[in-house]
């Protein structure tokens, strides 16, 4: 590991590979670019899956509910707005 690389801690590695999205009900909140689905897992938790609506077979991000709440709060606060 180089000195410019931080260690990666992936606390959802086992969930991500086993999250069943076959029955996910994808929603488009506030536009046509992003889709989200609330997906229950066998571990008893519900996760939020997010994907690009124009590339439904592309990358899917997985959030815990706490991560999702933080992401939404950041978006509302303008943390992701372009300068």
Secondary structure, 3 states (H helix, E strand, C coil): CCCCCCCCCCCCHHHHHHCCCCCCCCECCCCCCEEEEEEECCCCCEEEEEEECCCCCCCEEEECHHHHHHHHHHHHCCCCCCC
